[in-house]
Amino acid sequence: MRSFASFGRFAVLPLALACAGASADAIEPGLLARATQDGRADALIVFGSSRLPLAPFDPRADVRVRRRAEVAALRARADAEQAGVRAWLDARGVAYRAYWIANLIQARLSARELAALAARTDVARIAANPRLPSRLPRPAVASAAADAPRSLAWGVERVGAPAVWAAGDTGQGVVIGGEDTGYQWDHPALKTHYRGWNGTSAEHDRNWHDAIHDSSGNPCGNDAPAPCDDYGHGTHTAGTFVGDDGEGVQIGVAPGARWIGCRNMDAGAGTPARYIECMQWMLAPTDRDDRDPDPDLAPDVVSNSWTCSPGEGCTTGAEIEAAVDNLVAGGVFFVAAAANDGPSCGSITAPPAIYAASFVVGATDDTDALAMFSSRGPVAGDATIRPDASAPGVDVYSAWPPNDYRYLSGTSMATPHVAGVAALMIAANPGLKGHPDQVAAILRATAATAGVTDPWNSGCGGLTIADWPNDQVGYGRVDAGAAVRAALAADVLFTDGFDD
């Protein structure tokens, strides 16, 4: 069951969070006790209705025009609804971060401050913003010979990318954004594909953002001025969507695309505020001081190999869903990992894979069998087929810092394959820019089903693996050649021809 209404092309928070004011029972259980015990607790101050007073936009309009108007409206709403609380916090010297994409403020608050804020009529509720250890995969142990650079990663070949390249489409003119553990931007397979690199020097403003501000002992520190990966996971995913060292190591599906990145995890651990901050930055990238957001520099595709579990603060997930919905409303194709909790049915349980606006990806092996670990649908309370599709995610060979390569398995590895295929589609038909719904429809319609199996589960949600689509593999394993052919034939709403 979806908790968001819509107004035109814009997502809005649940109307249940109306501006009637909050009370002590609007504070998430346990948050007051934590603040009392520790002196302060990390919290999210959530504001009332996010309904935007905007008329629907013409979907044929240039996506940049629509995105500029959306960002302006979101910022204006947050400025108006948050003004009183910002002034209250400023007067008491409480540090905070305000977000407009989901209309909330993050701050570390005492029990007394929590109670005072909960009593205000302009606060809807106060949620926790906890931090938990990472659950991200680590590289498989392999011999040095096994880790020697491969000329062509098997997953890139399996989705059919080389045949698309041979026709002249490598993803040129498309930008992929990554939200992950960070990136080694100057890795041999990534450097020339980074939007911030001009061939001579690097410019990180509006091409990189660090949402880690208060870590202790992290090797990248806080507010890293240049892309840095404290874990390796992000570098690996970026390698799969664009990686190519120019000397024969071809690990990326769309090597002609450009990439930008945001670090939303501290050594693999995220929080709702970090996830939201990166999505806000993707919708309107800022300079290194987080100023002057520019929606014209938003990526065309965002690859998300992370989940936000209830333990990380996604108890309702409403705020993260608002951020996802608003990013997609801004014309960005949002690809999300299904998670690694299979093979049971109903194991897609965490944001952002449970949201309608996400394109959800499962993981297959080199025989097109669904991986045992790949989470299956259906999503509780939702009749939508999940995952949407699947892609190579077992023993995927890709970039690893520093200047190395490793094998990793997970739906985290499958997701960037789909981001790369989407980039190839948009490069083939630039009219698909700003129309993520059409990109998603083409990917579903062209996914391969022949020979795709699930040896670990016979069926989910009343469907079997013989039914297409199904809640195990989705519509099938993504097929770049078929998707690009369909993209070329697509009757898109608007073709503006601009390049990023």
C-alpha positions in Angstrom: 0.0 0.0 0.0 1.5 3.3 -1.0 1.4 6.2 1.5 1.9 9.1 -0.9 -0.5 11.2 -2.9 0.6 13.2 -5.9 0.1 16.7 -7.2 0.9 16.9 -10.9 4.3 15.3 -11.3 5.3 15.9 -7.7 5.4 13.5 -4.7 3.9 14.7 -1.4 4.2 13.4 2.1 1.2 11.7 3.7 -1.7 14.1 4.4 -2.0 12.4 7.8 1.0 14.5 8.7 -1.0 17.6 8.6 0.0 20.9 10.2 -2.2 20.3 13.2 0.9 20.1 15.4 2.6 17.3 17.3 2.8 16.1 20.9 4.9 13.9 23.0 3.4 10.8 21.4 4.7 12.1 18.1 8.2 11.4 19.2 9.4 8.0 18.0 9.4 5.4 20.8 12.8 5.1 22.5 14.1 8.4 21.2 13.4 10.4 24.4 15.0 7.6 26.5 18.1 7.6 24.3 18.4 11.4 24.6 18.1 11.2 28.3 20.7 8.4 28.6 23.2 9.9 26.2 22.5 13.6 26.6 21.5 14.0 23.0 20.0 11.8 20.3 20.2 12.1 16.5 16.7 13.0 15.3 14.7 14.0 12.2 12.2 16.8 12.7 9.5 16.1 10.2 7.2 18.9 9.0 3.5 18.9 7.9 1.9 18.4 4.6 4.3 18.4 1.6 1.5 19.1 -0.9 2.9 21.6 -3.4 0.7 24.4 -4.7 1.6 23.8 -8.3 -0.4 23.1 -11.4 0.7 19.9 -13.3 3.5 20.4 -15.7 3.3 19.5 -19.4 5.2 16.2 -19.7 6.3 17.4 -23.2 8.2 20.3 -21.7 12.0 20.2 -21.5 13.0 18.2 -18.4 15.3 21.0 -17.3 12.4 23.4 -17.1 10.3 21.0 -15.1 13.2 20.2 -12.8 14.0 23.8 -12.1 10.4 24.5 -11.2 10.2 21.5 -9.0 13.4 22.4 -7.1 12.3 26.0 -6.6 8.9 24.8 -5.3 10.4 22.2 -2.9 12.9 24.8 -1.6 10.2 27.4 -1.1 8.0 25.0 0.8 10.8 24.0 3.1 11.8 27.6 3.7 8.3 28.5 4.7 7.4 25.5 6.8 10.8 25.1 8.5 11.3 28.8 9.3 10.1 28.8 12.8 12.0 25.7 13.9 15.2 26.9 12.2 14.9 30.1 14.2 14.3 28.2 17.4 17.3 26.0 16.8 19.5 29.0 15.9 18.5 30.9 19.0 19.7 27.9 21.1 22.9 27.3 19.2 21.8 23.8 18.1 23.5 22.7 14.9 21.3 21.2 12.2 20.9 20.3 8.6 17.8 21.2 6.7 16.5 19.2 3.7 14.0 20.4 1.2 13.6 17.2 -0.9 11.7 15.5 2.0 11.0 18.6 4.2 12.8 17.7 7.4 15.6 18.8 9.6 18.3 16.6 11.1 19.8 17.6 14.5 21.2 16.1 17.7 18.7 17.0 20.4 18.4 16.8 24.2 15.3 15.3 25.8 14.1 18.7 26.8 14.6 20.0 23.2 12.7 17.0 21.8 9.8 17.6 24.1 9.7 21.3 23.3 9.8 20.7 19.5 7.1 18.0 19.7 4.7 20.5 21.3 5.1 22.9 18.4 2.2 23.3 16.0 4.5 23.4 13.0 6.1 20.0 13.7 4.4 16.8 12.5 6.6 14.2 14.2 10.1 13.5 15.3 11.9 10.3 14.2 15.2 8.7 15.0 18.2 8.8 12.7 20.2 5.9 14.1 23.5 4.4 12.9 24.1 0.7 12.6 27.0 -1.5 11.3 27.2 -2.2 7.6 25.7 -5.3 5.9 27.4 -4.7 2.6 29.2 -7.6 0.8 33.0 -7.9 0.9 35.1 -9.2 -1.9 35.4 -12.9 -2.4 38.8 -14.4 -1.5 40.7 -15.3 -4.7 44.2 -16.0 -5.8 46.3 -13.3 -7.4 45.9 -15.0 -10.8 42.2 -15.0 -10.5 42.2 -11.3 -9.7 44.3 -10.5 -12.8 42.5 -7.9 -15.0 39.9 -9.5 -17.2 39.5 -8.2 -20.8 35.7 -8.3 -20.6 33.6 -8.8 -17.5 31.2 -11.7 -18.0 28.2 -9.7 -16.8 28.8 -7.0 -19.4 28.9 -9.6 -22.1 25.8 -11.4 -20.8 23.6 -8.4 -21.0 24.7 -7.9 -24.6 26.5 -4.5 -24.2 29.4 -5.2 -26.7 27.0 -5.6 -29.6 25.5 -2.2 -28.7 29.0 -0.7 -28.6 29.8 -2.1 -32.0 26.8 -0.1 -33.4 28.4 3.1 -32.0 26.4 3.5 -28.8 28.5 3.4 -25.6 26.3 5.7 -23.5 27.7 8.9 -24.8 25.9 12.1 -23.6 24.4 10.4 -20.5 25.3 10.9 -16.9 25.0 8.2 -14.2 25.0 9.2 -10.6 26.1 6.8 -7.9 25.0 6.8 -4.2 27.3 4.5 -2.2 30.4 4.2 0.0 32.2 6.7 -2.1 34.5 6.3 -5.1 38.1 6.1 -6.1 37.6 8.7 -8.8 41.1 8.3 -10.3 41.0 4.5 -10.6 42.3 3.6 -14.1 38.9 2.2 -15.0 37.0 5.3 -13.8 39.1 8.4 -14.1 38.4 9.3 -17.8 34.7 8.7 -17.3 34.3 11.0 -14.3 32.4 14.2 -15.2 34.8 16.2 -13.1 37.8 15.2 -15.2 38.6 17.3 -18.3 41.6 15.4 -19.4 44.0 17.7 -17.5 42.6 18.6 -14.1 39.7 17.6 -11.8 36.7 19.8 -10.7 34.8 18.2 -8.0 32.1 20.9 -7.5 28.7 19.6 -8.5 30.3 16.3 -9.5 30.9 14.9 -6.0 29.3 15.3 -2.6 30.1 13.8 0.8 27.1 13.3 3.1 29.4 12.0 5.9 29.8 14.9 8.4 30.4 13.4 11.8 32.3 10.1 11.5 35.1 9.2 13.9 38.2 7.4 12.5 36.9 7.1 8.9 39.9 6.9 6.4 38.1 9.5 4.2 37.4 11.8 7.1 34.3 14.0 7.0 33.1 16.2 4.2 35.8 14.8 1.8 36.5 17.5 -0.8 37.3 14.9 -3.5 35.7 11.5 -4.1 37.0 8.9 -1.6 35.8 5.4 -1.0 36.2 4.1 2.6 34.9 0.6 1.8 35.4 -0.3 -1.9 31.8 -1.1 -2.6 31.0 2.2 -4.4 34.1 1.9 -6.7 33.0 -1.6 -7.6 29.5 -0.5 -8.6 30.8 2.5 -10.6 33.1 0.1 -12.5 30.1 -1.9 -13.5 28.2 1.0 -14.9 31.0 2.8 -16.8 34.4 1.2 -16.1 37.0 0.8 -18.9 40.7 1.5 -18.5 41.2 2.2 -22.2 43.7 -0.7 -22.3 41.4 -3.6 -22.7 39.9 -4.0 -19.2 36.2 -3.6 -20.0 34.1 -3.9 -16.8 31.4 -1.3 -17.5 28.2 -1.6 -19.5 28.2 2.1 -20.6 31.8 3.2 -20.9 30.9 6.2 -22.9 28.7 7.7 -20.2 30.0 10.1 -17.5 29.6 9.5 -13.8 29.2 11.6 -10.6 28.9 10.4 -7.1 27.7 11.0 -3.5 28.9 9.1 -0.4 25.9 8.1 1.7 27.5 5.5 3.9 30.2 5.6 6.5 32.2 2.4 6.0 29.0 0.9 4.7 26.7 2.3 7.4 23.9 4.7 6.4 21.2 6.8 8.1 18.0 8.2 6.7 19.5 11.7 6.7 22.6 10.5 4.7 20.4 8.8 2.1 18.1 11.8 1.8 21.0 14.2 1.5 22.5 12.4 -1.4 19.2 12.2 -3.2 18.7 16.0 -2.7 22.2 16.6 -4.1 21.5 14.4 -7.1 18.4 16.4 -7.9 20.3 19.7 -7.8 24.1 19.2 -7.4 25.9 21.8 -5.3 29.4 23.1 -4.9 31.8 21.7 -2.3 30.3 24.0 0.3 26.8 22.7 -0.4 25.7 26.0 -2.0 24.2 27.1 -5.3 22.2 23.9 -6.3 22.0 23.5 -10.0 19.2 21.2 -11.2 20.5 21.4 -14.8 23.4 19.2 -13.7 21.3 16.3 -12.3 22.2 12.9 -13.7 20.0 11.0 -16.1 20.2 7.8 -14.0 21.0 7.1 -10.4 22.3 3.7 -9.3 21.5 2.7 -5.7 23.1 -0.4 -4.2 21.9 0.2 -0.6 18.9 -0.5 1.6 17.6 1.3 4.6 16.4 -1.2 7.1 14.1 -0.5 10.1 17.2 -0.7 12.3 18.7 2.2 10.3 15.7 4.3 11.1 13.4 3.4 8.2 10.5 2.4 10.5 8.0 4.1 8.2 10.3 5.1 5.4 8.0 8.0 4.5 10.7 10.6 4.3 12.9 8.5 2.1 10.0 7.7 -0.1 9.3 11.4 -0.6 12.9 11.9 -1.6 12.8 9.0 -4.1 9.5 10.2 -5.5 10.7 13.8 -5.9 14.0 12.6 -7.6 12.0 10.5 -10.1 9.5 13.4 -10.6 12.6 15.4 -11.6 13.1 13.1 -14.5 15.8 10.8 -13.0 15.7 7.0 -13.5 16.1 5.5 -10.1 17.6 2.0 -10.0 17.6 0.1 -6.7 19.0 -3.2 -5.4 16.4 -5.8 -4.3 18.6 -6.8 -1.3 20.3 -10.1 -0.4 17.7 -11.8 1.9 16.5 -14.5 -0.4 15.6 -17.2 -1.4 12.3 -16.8 0.6 9.3 -15.1 -0.9 8.5 -11.7 0.4 12.1 -10.9 1.2 12.1 -7.4 -0.5 11.2 -5.5 2.7 13.4 -2.4 2.9 13.6 1.1 1.2 14.2 2.0 -1.5 13.3 -1.3 -3.2 9.7 -1.3 -1.7 8.8 2.0 -3.4 6.7 2.3 -6.6 9.1 4.9 -8.2 12.1 2.6 -7.9 13.2 0.2 -10.6 14.1 -2.9 -8.5 16.8 -5.3 -9.6 17.5 -9.0 -8.6 20.7 -10.9 -9.3 21.4 -13.8 -11.7 24.5 -15.9 -12.3 26.4 -16.8 -15.5 23.8 -19.4 -16.4 20.9 -17.0 -16.0 19.8 -18.7 -12.8 18.5 -16.4 -10.0 21.0 -16.2 -7.1 20.0 -17.9 -3.9 20.6 -14.7 -2.0 18.6 -12.4 -4.3 15.5 -11.1 -2.5 12.2 -12.1 -4.0 8.8 -10.4 -4.0 6.0 -9.7 -3.5 6.4 -6.6 -1.5 3.9 -6.7 1.4 0.7 -4.7 0.6 1.7 -4.1 -3.0 0.4 -5.9 -6.0 3.3 -4.7 -8.2 5.7 -7.3 -9.6 9.0 -7.1 -7.7 11.8 -7.2 -8.7 11.2 -5.4 -12.0 14.0 -7.3 -13.7 17.3 -9.0 -12.9 20.9 -8.7 -14.0 24.3 -10.4 -13.5 25.2 -10.2 -9.8 27.2 -13.3 -8.9 31.0 -13.2 -9.0 31.0 -9.9 -10.7 34.5 -8.6 -11.6 35.0 -4.8 -11.2 37.1 -2.0 -9.9 38.4 -1.9 -6.3 40.6 0.6 -4.5 43.4 1.3 -4.8 43.8 0.7 -8.5 42.7 -2.9 -8.2 39.9 -5.3 -9.2 37.8 -7.8 -7.2 34.9 -10.2 -7.4 31.8 -9.4 -5.5 28.3 -10.9 -5.4 25.0 -9.3 -4.5 22.1 -7.4 -5.9 24.4 -4.5 -5.4 26.4 -5.8 -8.3 23.3 -6.4 -10.5 21.9 -2.9 -10.1 24.8 -1.0 -11.9 24.4 -3.4 -14.9 20.8 -2.0 -15.2 22.0 1.6 -14.8 24.4 1.0 -17.6 21.8 -0.5 -19.9 19.5 2.5 -19.2 22.4 4.8 -20.2 22.8 2.9 -23.5 19.1 3.3 -24.1 19.1 7.1 -23.4 22.2 7.6 -25.6 20.4 5.8 -28.4 17.3 8.0 -28.1 18.0 11.2 -26.1 14.3 11.9 -26.1 14.1 9.4 -23.2 16.0 11.9 -21.0 13.7 13.0 -18.3 11.2 10.1 -18.8 12.1 7.4 -16.3 8.7 5.8 -16.7 9.4 5.1 -20.4 12.9 3.8 -19.7 11.4 1.4 -17.1 8.7 0.2 -19.4 11.1 -0.6 -22.2 13.5 -2.5 -19.8 10.5 -4.6 -18.6 9.2 -5.2 -22.1 12.5 -6.3 -23.5 14.0 -8.4 -20.7 15.0 -12.0 -21.7 13.1 -14.9 -20.3 14.4 -17.9 -22.3 16.6 -20.0 -20.1 16.1 -17.8 -17.0 15.5 -20.0 -13.9 15.2 -20.0 -10.2 16.7 -23.3 -8.8 16.0 -22.1 -5.1 12.3 -21.3 -5.1 9.5 -22.7 -7.3 7.2 -19.7 -7.0 6.1 -16.6 -5.1 2.9 -14.6 -4.7 0.8 -17.2 -6.6 3.2 -17.2 -9.6 5.8 -19.7 -10.7 9.1 -19.2 -12.5 7.1 -20.3 -15.6 4.9 -17.3 -15.4 6.2 -14.0 -16.8 6.5 -11.6 -15.1 7.0 -13.2 -11.7 8.0 -12.2 -8.2 11.3 -14.0 -8.4 13.1 -12.6 -11.5 10.6 -9.9 -12.5 10.1 -9.5 -16.2 13.4 -11.3 -16.9 17.1 -10.7 -17.2 17.9 -7.3 -18.8 18.9 -7.4 -22.5 20.8 -4.3 -23.7 20.4 -5.1 -27.4 16.7 -5.5 -27.2 16.3 -2.5 -24.9 18.3 -0.3 -27.3 16.3 -1.4 -30.3 13.1 -0.7 -28.5 14.4 2.7 -27.3 15.2 3.7 -30.9 11.7 2.9 -31.9 10.1 4.5 -28.9 7.6 7.3 -29.5 9.0 9.6 -26.8 7.1 12.6 -25.5 9.8 15.2 -26.1 13.2 15.3 -27.8 15.3 18.3 -26.7 18.7 17.0 -27.9 20.7 18.6 -25.1 23.9 17.0 -23.8 25.1 17.0 -20.2 
